[in-house]
Amino acid sequence: MRRLFIGFLVSSSVIIQSCSSIYMPNVPVTPMFRNKGEGYVAAHANIKGNVSASAGVAVSDHIAVLASGSIIDNQRSNPRFSQKLGEAALGYYTTMGKQNRQVLEFYAGYGLGKAIDEDVRASTTGYDVVESRELDFDKIFVQVNYSSTRKNKLNLFGGKKELNYGTAIRVSRIQMKDFTINGLDTQHEENLFIEPVFFTRLELNKGFQLQYTSGFNIGVADNMYLKAGNSVFTLGVTYNFGRKK
């Protein structure tokens, strides 16, 4: 009975791992533009191997373009997971309030990605792959960003530092283009994800800010592989230049 119970636990563990999500949300781009000609660059990372970089420019008084790329390479866990994703977006931005301390942005964009998800087990020669899942996908998304700058600056590090808070709510349609399990073609899945993200920015120097980002995702469809379950927790640095006073 004891061996049967242990076998059941092991089997259940393998099933749960094999059904983990094969899509990892990236950090949304949140430039929070204020004027024409303003530029933005940012880089974010976390301890799970999720690294992203993004850039954008306000091409007119209210129109902006964005681009981003992310790489996830987590080879120390089971399952082992890696993903590459690139995105581009076009949108509208505006400031609000008497002192223009609030910024509102709307974006729509498209992305392409590739993910590899492998279940492994220890062996006498190292680790053997039990099951390998490879995915090519495309992504269409709409996104709303909002931020507000604290009226009174903080006294930190011998000077007054600006602090602002924000949120980004993104709705993404992810569709499989190619999907294989152990090299064999498998039925494709599609899902609609709602991805709310919250961020806090602390000014380090003029234009440079330290940003902490946290968020999660919700999947609409009940899928086996392309489903919700992965969250976003990163620390990054952002830089806005060309901003008018």
C-alpha positions as CSV (number, residue, x, y, z in Angstrom):
1,M,0.0,0.0,0.0
2,R,2.8,2.4,0.9
3,R,4.5,1.8,-2.5
4,L,1.2,2.3,-4.3
5,F,0.7,5.6,-2.5
6,I,4.2,6.8,-3.3
7,G,3.7,5.8,-6.9
8,F,0.5,7.7,-7.0
9,L,2.2,10.9,-5.7
10,V,5.0,10.5,-8.3
11,S,2.5,10.0,-11.1
12,S,0.4,13.0,-10.0
13,S,3.5,15.2,-9.9
14,V,4.5,14.2,-13.4
15,I,0.9,15.0,-14.6
16,I,0.8,18.4,-12.9
17,Q,4.2,19.3,-14.3
18,S,3.4,18.2,-17.8
19,C,0.2,20.3,-17.7
20,S,2.0,23.5,-16.7
21,S,1.6,26.6,-18.9
22,I,3.8,26.9,-21.9
23,Y,3.4,30.7,-22.1
24,M,5.1,33.2,-19.8
25,P,3.9,36.8,-19.9
26,N,6.6,39.4,-20.4
27,V,6.9,42.9,-18.8
28,P,4.5,45.3,-20.5
29,V,6.1,48.5,-21.9
30,T,5.1,51.5,-19.8
31,P,6.9,54.6,-21.1
32,M,4.3,57.1,-19.7
33,F,5.1,59.8,-22.4
34,R,4.4,63.4,-21.8
35,N,5.5,65.2,-25.0
36,K,6.5,64.9,-28.6
37,G,10.1,63.8,-29.1
38,E,10.4,62.0,-25.8
39,G,12.3,58.7,-25.8
40,Y,12.2,55.8,-23.5
41,V,14.4,52.7,-22.8
42,A,14.2,50.1,-20.1
43,A,15.6,46.8,-18.9
44,H,14.0,44.4,-16.4
45,A,15.1,41.0,-14.9
46,N,14.2,38.6,-12.1
47,I,15.9,35.6,-10.4
48,K,14.0,33.1,-12.6
49,G,16.0,34.1,-15.7
50,N,13.3,36.4,-17.2
51,V,15.2,39.3,-18.9
52,S,13.4,42.0,-21.1
53,A,14.4,45.2,-22.8
54,S,12.1,47.8,-24.4
55,A,12.2,51.2,-26.2
56,G,9.8,53.7,-27.4
57,V,9.4,57.2,-28.8
58,A,6.6,59.8,-28.9
59,V,6.5,60.7,-32.6
60,S,3.9,63.4,-32.2
61,D,2.0,65.2,-29.5
62,H,-0.2,62.1,-28.8
63,I,1.1,59.2,-30.9
64,A,3.9,56.8,-29.8
65,V,5.6,53.6,-31.1
66,L,7.0,50.9,-28.9
67,A,9.2,47.8,-29.3
68,S,10.3,45.1,-26.8
69,G,12.0,41.8,-26.6
70,S,12.3,39.3,-23.8
71,I,14.2,36.1,-23.1
72,I,13.5,33.5,-20.4
73,D,16.0,30.7,-19.8
74,N,15.2,28.7,-16.7
75,Q,17.3,25.5,-16.9
76,R,17.6,24.8,-13.2
77,S,14.0,23.7,-12.6
78,N,11.7,20.9,-13.6
79,P,10.2,21.5,-16.1
80,R,13.0,23.4,-17.8
81,F,11.6,26.3,-19.7
82,S,12.9,28.9,-22.2
83,Q,11.0,31.5,-24.3
84,K,11.9,34.2,-26.7
85,L,9.3,37.0,-27.5
86,G,9.4,40.1,-29.6
87,E,6.7,42.8,-29.8
88,A,5.9,46.1,-31.5
89,A,3.0,48.5,-30.8
90,L,1.4,51.8,-31.8
91,G,-0.6,54.0,-29.4
92,Y,-2.0,57.2,-28.0
93,Y,-0.9,59.0,-24.9
94,T,-2.1,62.1,-22.9
95,T,-1.5,63.8,-19.6
96,M,-4.3,64.6,-17.1
97,G,-4.9,66.8,-14.1
98,K,-4.1,70.4,-13.3
99,Q,-0.4,69.8,-12.9
100,N,-0.3,67.0,-15.5
101,R,0.9,64.5,-12.9
102,Q,-1.2,61.7,-14.4
103,V,-0.5,60.0,-17.7
104,L,-2.9,57.7,-19.7
105,E,-1.8,55.6,-22.6
106,F,-3.5,53.2,-25.0
107,Y,-1.6,50.7,-27.2
108,A,-2.3,48.0,-29.7
109,G,0.4,45.6,-30.9
110,Y,1.6,42.4,-32.4
111,G,4.3,39.9,-31.3
112,L,6.0,36.6,-32.2
113,G,7.4,34.1,-29.8
114,K,8.9,30.6,-29.3
115,A,8.9,28.5,-26.2
116,I,10.5,25.1,-25.2
117,D,9.2,23.3,-22.1
118,E,10.9,20.0,-21.0
119,D,10.1,17.6,-18.2
120,V,13.4,16.0,-17.0
121,R,14.4,13.4,-14.5
122,A,17.7,12.6,-12.8
123,S,19.7,9.6,-14.1
124,T,23.1,8.2,-13.5
125,T,24.5,10.2,-16.4
126,G,22.8,13.5,-15.5
127,Y,19.3,14.5,-16.6
128,D,17.1,12.8,-19.2
129,V,14.3,14.5,-21.0
130,V,11.0,12.8,-20.3
131,E,8.8,15.0,-22.5
132,S,9.6,18.0,-24.7
133,R,7.1,20.5,-25.8
134,E,8.0,23.2,-28.5
135,L,5.7,26.1,-29.4
136,D,5.8,28.8,-32.0
137,F,3.1,31.4,-31.4
138,D,1.9,34.9,-32.4
139,K,0.3,37.5,-30.2
140,I,-2.2,40.4,-30.7
141,F,-2.7,42.6,-27.7
142,V,-4.3,45.9,-26.5
143,Q,-3.0,47.7,-23.4
144,V,-4.0,50.5,-21.2
145,N,-1.3,52.3,-19.0
146,Y,-2.0,54.7,-16.2
147,S,0.4,56.4,-13.8
148,S,0.4,59.2,-11.2
149,T,3.4,61.1,-9.9
150,R,3.5,61.8,-6.1
151,K,3.0,65.5,-5.5
152,N,5.6,65.8,-2.8
153,K,9.1,64.4,-3.5
154,L,10.8,62.0,-1.1
155,N,14.0,63.0,0.7
156,L,16.4,60.2,-0.1
157,F,20.1,59.9,-0.6
158,G,20.7,63.5,0.2
159,G,18.2,64.9,-2.3
160,K,14.5,65.0,-3.3
161,K,13.4,62.0,-5.4
162,E,10.3,61.6,-7.5
163,L,8.0,58.7,-6.9
164,N,5.2,57.5,-9.1
165,Y,2.8,54.5,-9.2
166,G,1.1,52.9,-12.1
167,T,-0.8,50.0,-13.6
168,A,-1.0,48.4,-17.0
169,I,-3.9,46.2,-18.0
170,R,-3.2,44.1,-21.1
171,V,-5.5,41.8,-23.0
172,S,-3.5,39.4,-25.2
173,R,-4.7,36.8,-27.7
174,I,-2.1,34.0,-28.0
175,Q,-2.4,31.6,-30.9
176,M,-0.2,28.6,-31.6
177,K,1.3,28.5,-35.0
178,D,3.3,25.3,-34.5
179,F,3.2,22.9,-31.5
180,T,5.0,19.6,-31.1
181,I,5.3,17.1,-28.2
182,N,8.4,15.0,-28.5
183,G,8.8,16.1,-32.1
184,L,5.2,15.1,-33.1
185,D,2.6,17.6,-34.3
186,T,0.0,18.2,-31.7
187,Q,-3.4,19.9,-31.8
188,H,-3.1,23.7,-31.6
189,E,-4.6,25.8,-28.8
190,E,-5.6,29.4,-28.5
191,N,-6.3,31.6,-25.4
192,L,-7.2,35.1,-24.4
193,F,-5.2,36.4,-21.4
194,I,-6.0,39.3,-19.1
195,E,-2.8,40.5,-17.7
196,P,-2.9,43.2,-15.0
197,V,0.4,44.6,-13.9
198,F,1.3,47.1,-11.2
199,F,4.6,49.1,-11.0
200,T,6.3,51.6,-8.7
201,R,9.1,53.9,-9.9
202,L,11.7,55.7,-7.8
203,E,13.9,58.4,-9.3
204,L,17.6,57.7,-9.2
205,N,18.8,60.6,-11.2
206,K,17.4,62.9,-13.9
207,G,15.4,60.7,-16.2
208,F,16.7,57.4,-14.6
209,Q,14.2,55.5,-12.4
210,L,14.2,52.2,-10.5
211,Q,11.1,50.2,-11.2
212,Y,9.5,47.3,-9.4
213,T,6.8,45.4,-11.4
214,S,4.4,42.7,-10.2
215,G,1.4,41.1,-11.9
216,F,-0.4,38.0,-12.9
217,N,-2.5,36.6,-15.8
218,I,-5.9,35.1,-16.2
219,G,-6.8,32.8,-19.1
220,V,-10.3,32.7,-20.6
221,A,-10.0,29.3,-22.3
222,D,-9.7,25.9,-20.4
223,N,-6.6,24.6,-22.2
224,M,-4.2,21.8,-21.4
225,Y,-1.0,23.7,-22.3
226,L,-1.7,27.3,-23.3
227,K,-3.2,28.5,-20.1
228,A,-2.6,31.0,-17.2
229,G,-0.6,30.3,-14.1
230,N,2.6,32.3,-14.6
231,S,3.2,35.7,-12.9
232,V,5.5,38.7,-13.4
233,F,7.8,39.9,-10.7
234,T,10.8,41.9,-11.9
235,L,13.2,44.7,-10.9
236,G,14.4,47.1,-13.6
237,V,15.8,50.5,-14.7
238,T,14.0,52.9,-17.0
239,Y,15.2,56.1,-18.6
240,N,13.1,58.8,-20.2
241,F,14.9,61.5,-22.2
242,G,13.7,64.5,-24.2
243,R,11.0,65.3,-21.6
244,K,10.1,69.0,-21.4
245,K,9.7,70.6,-18.0
